[in-house]
Amino acid sequence: MPTPAAFNHRSAGRALVLAALAWTALGAHAQAQENAPPPKMPEAEPERQMGVPGPLTADLAEGEITLPEGYVFFNKSETQKIRASQGDRVAGNERGAVVSGKGEDWVVYFSFDNIGYVKDDEKDNINADAILDSYKESAEARNKERPNQPPLSIVGWREKPHYDTASHNLEWCIEAKVGDAPLVNHKIKILGRRGVMDVTLACDPQNLDPSLAEVRQLLGGYTYKTGSKYEEWTTGDKVAAYGLTALVAGGAVAAAAKTGLLAKLAKPILAGLAILAGAVAKGWNKLTSLFSKRGE
């Protein structure tokens, strides 16, 4: 088995800085809206090599994923430290991150939203056009409020929201720009008995297709643990206050979802996209250097 130092930690660092920023922009807004106090950070540990290379079965609390050789897993504590090192808010629901050790610049970030059982009765009625329109309207409003910042524009769906009844995966990808910087937000929501495992892919937009193909294959090794699977829901379990449409639109504001005010759901996502573009240049070299030193 190769040691962690045998992997390309410079590429891992580049991928993880994308992930840390994308997480803040696109995944943690629900916790921010709920004004939950940040969890206590783990105590500092002695300097050591971060990440464990495959093959291994990585523990993600509610679930687990089997990783073959050629991938590196970062646990919850390491994932939180990576985010904190970039000045990002630690939401507390992080579960881990996986990067390719093959020199590919992508990362998948796992977090769990303990919102309860999400009914999938909207699977055939997700109004992608209405959600996209709400994103665009919110982007225009954001640009008027921040005239001195690079304008945010929504290009459109790279992949429209769709739900797989066999895997209980809700997936979509949206393209945006902040100024001239292209951004992609690819999401997979894996529905479970007590909530949703959020899987965010961060990568170079030009490499999305090959990266996504690899990640989808990798996610074939993910499963919820016994007792947490979607099919194991039983009467009396907590049921989420909203459905699939709200998960795509932003999820946290259940009341807005019920009244159809999708723009209110989209706003925090779009604000985060703007933050992402400005932050990449600041954090890129810092974290790349950090992982290069760890890999020496």
N, C-alpha and C positions, 0 to 999 in steps of 0.2 A: 504493500500500500504506500502511495506517495505521501510524503509529509506535507504539512501546510506550506512550508517554505518552497516546495517544488512548484507551486502554482504561481501564476502571473498576478501578483498582488497589486501591481500598478493598474492593470485592467480592472481588477476587482475594486480597487479604490475609485476609479473613474465611474464604474457602474454604481457603486454604493453612494457616491455623492449625488448622482442622478436620483437614486431611490430616496435618499433622505429628503431631498428637495421636493420630489414629486409627492412623497407621503404627506408632507406638510401642506402642499398645495391642494391635494386631491383626496386625502383620506381622513385627515384629523379634524375637518371642519365640524363634524357632528359633535365631537366632544367639546370643542370650543363654544359651540352654540349652547350647549347644556351648562356651561360655566362650571364644569366639574373641576375641583382642585387637582393640580398635578400630583401624581403619585410620588412617593418617596423614591428617589433614585437609589439603585444598589450602591453599597459602599465600594470605594475604590479597591481594585485588586492589584496585585503586583503586575508589572509590565510582562506581557506574555504575547505569544502569537495568537491573534484572533482568528476564529473560524476553524471548522473541522472539515477535512476533505472526505468525500465519499470513497467507497460505498458505505452508507449508513442509513438507518431509519431515524429521521429527525423528528423530535417531539415538538409539536405545536399546540400543546395543552389540550384543546378540544379534539384535535386531529393529529395526524402524522403523515410524513411523506418519505417515501423510499428514494434515496438519491444514489445513482450509480457513480462509479469512478469518473472524475472529471468535473465534479461540482463541489462547491464549498458552502457549508451551512454556518450561519451566524445566529446564535441563540437570542432569546429575548433581551437579556442583559447587554449583550454586545450590540444588538440593533439599537437599543436605547442610547447607548454611549455614542454610537455613530451619529445619531440625530442630535444629541446634546452637544457634541463637538462642533456641529455646524450652527449652533444657536437655535435649533428647531425645538418646538414644544414637544415634550414627550407625553403622549396621550394616555399611556398605561395599558392600552389594548394591543400593543405590539406582540407578535408571536415569534418572529424571526425573519430571516432573509436568506435567499439563495442566489449565488452568483456562479457563473461559469468559470472554471479554472483553465479554460482552453484559450484564453486570450480574447474572448468575446466580451463586448462592453454592454452587458445587460444585467438586470437584477430583477428578481421577483420578491416583493415585500408582502408579508402576511400579517394581517391584524384580524381581530375578532370583535364583531359588534354584537353585544349581548342584548339584542332587541326582542328576542322571542321568535317563535315559529312564524315564518312569513308564508302566508297562503299564496299559492301560485295560480289562482283563478284568473289573473289578468294576463296569463301567458300569451293569449291570442289577441290581446287588445292593448298592447303597449303602443301609445301614440308617439312614435319617434319624431314626427314632424312638429308636433306641439312642444315636445321637450327641446328640440333644436331651436325653435323660434324663441323659446324662453331664454335659452342660453344667449342668443344673439341680442335680444332686448336688454338683458342684464349687462352684456358687454358694452353696449352703446351707453347705457347709463353710467357704467363704471368709468368710461373714457371721459365723459363730461365732468364727472366729479374729480378726475385726476388729470387735468390737461397737461401737466408738466411731466407725466410719465409716458413711456412708450405705449401706444394704443394696443388694446387687446382686440383681436378679431377671431371669430369662430369660422373656420373654413367649412366644416360640415362633418358628417359621419364618415369615418374611415370604415366603420363596421356598425351597422344599425343594431340596436338592442335586440337580443334574441335569447330565448330560454330553452334549455334542453331538459325534457322531462325525465330522461333516464339518469342523468348525472345531477340534476337539480342545479345546474350552473346557469347563471344569468351573465351574459357577456356583451360588451360593446367597446367601441373605440371611437374617440372624437379627435379631430384635428383642429388646432388653433395656431395663432401666431401672436407674439408680443413683439411689436415692431416688425423686424424682418426675421426674427428667430422662430423657426417652426417647432411646434410642440405636439406630441401625441399623448393621449391619456387612454391607455388600454386597461380595462377592468374586467375581472371575473369575480362574481359573487357566488360562493358556494353555499347553498342553503342547508342549514342543519336543524336539529330539533330545537335548540335553544337560541339560535341566532344565525349570523352569517359570517363566514370566513371571507374576508376581503383580500383579493390577490391583485396587486398592482404591478404591472410590467413597466419598467423604465428602460428606455433604450434610445439610440439614435433613430430619429424618424425614418431615415433612409434605410435602416436595417430592420425595420419593424417586421416585415414578412418572414425572413429567415429566423429571427429571434423568436417570434411568436410560434412558429412551427416547432421549434425546439422546446419552448416552454410548455406548450400544450401536451407534447409527448411526456414531458417531465411530470406534469400534473396528473397524468394517468396513474402515478404512484401515490397520489394523495387519497386519504380516506379519513372520515370521522371515526373516532373511537366508539366502541360499543357503548350504547346508551346516549350517544349524541347525534346519531344519524337521523336524517330527515324522516325516514320511514318509521322511526321509533316514537314519533310524537303520539301522545295519548291525551285523552280528555283531562283537563285540569292544568295542562302545561300552559305557560305564558304564550300568548299569541301577539305578534307584532301589531302595532297600531296602523300600519300601512303596508302596501303591497309592492309588486315588482316595479310599477311605474315610479313610485317614490324612491326606490333604491337607485334607479338610474338618475333621477332628477336631483337627488341629494339626501333624501331619506330622513334627515334628522328632524325636520320641521313637519311633524305628522299632521298638525292642524292645517298647515298650508296645503299639504298633499290632499287632504280630504276636501278642501274647498277649491281645488284646481289651480291654486296660485303657484304654478311651477316656477315662475320667475324668482320668487322668494327663495326657492330651494336652490336655484342655479347660482345666485349671487355669491355665496361663499366659495363655491368651486371656482368661479371665474376670477375672483379676487386672488385666490391662491395661484392660479395660472400666471397672473401678472408678477407675483412674487418670484415664481420659479425662474423666469427669464432673467431677472436682475440678479438673482443669487448665484446662478451657475458659475459665472466668471469669478466671483469672490471665493467660492468654496472649492473649486475644482482642484487647483494646484495643492492646496493645503492637505486635502484628504488623500490625494494621489501620493504625495510625499510621505504621509503617515504610513500608508500601506506598503510603500516601497521599502521603507526602513524596517518595517516588521518582517518583510520577506527576505531580508538580506541574511 
